[in-house]
Amino acid sequence: MTGRKMELALRLLGIGWFVALCIGGGAVGGYLLDRQLGLNPLLTLIGIGAGIALAVVGMVRMLMAVISAESEEI
């Protein structure tokens, strides 16, 4: 694998980790707040929704940066 392909693969892998951490972090944060406040599924669902929204926005921005970097190299 060439250096350019490896860089692209690692950037895409980083985007995947970002998405996973956003959604997982929102779920865990909501769950912990639910346990403290006794609002069982409510804050977990809100945390998952906020994590998904943050993941989508961040993923789009990162993918646009990857696409623009690839188009500049061509």
N, C-alpha and C positions, 0 to 999 in steps of 0.2 A: 504494500500500500504506500502510495507516495505521501509526501508531507502535507500536501494540500487536501488530499482525501482524508487523511488522519485528522487534520484540523477540523474539517467539516463534520466528521463522525463524532468527535469530541464535543463540538458545539451543540450538535443535535442531542447527544447524550445528556449534556447539561440542561437543555430545555426540558427533557423528560424528567430529570430529577427535580427541577424547579416546579413542574406541574404536580408531581407526586408529593413534594413537601408542602405545597400550598394547600392541597386538598386534605392531606393527612393532618397537617397542623390545624386547619380549621375544624376538622372533626374532633381531634383530641382536645383542643381548646374549648370547643362547645360542650364536649362531654364532661370535662372537669368543671366547667361553670354550672352545668346541669346538676352535678353531684352536690355542689355547694349550695345552690339555690333551690333545688328540688323541683325544677321545671323539666322533668325528664326528657322527652325527645325534642323539645322546642329549640333550645340553644345549640344542640348538636346539629340539627337540621339547618339552623341559621349559619352555624360555623362552616358546614359543608358547602352551603350556597355561597357564602363569602369567599371560601377557598377556591371554589370553581370559578367565580367571577374574577378573582385576582389572577388565577392561573391562566384564564383565557386572555386577559389583557396583557399579561406579561409574556405569554407564549407568542401572541401576535407581534408584539414589539420585537422580541428576539428573533422570530422568523423573518421579519422584514429586514432586520440587520444582516442576517445570514444571506438572504436573497440579494440584497444590494451589494454585499461584499463579493458574492459569487459573480454577479453581473459586471462588476468593475474589473474582475480578473480576466474575463473573456475577451 
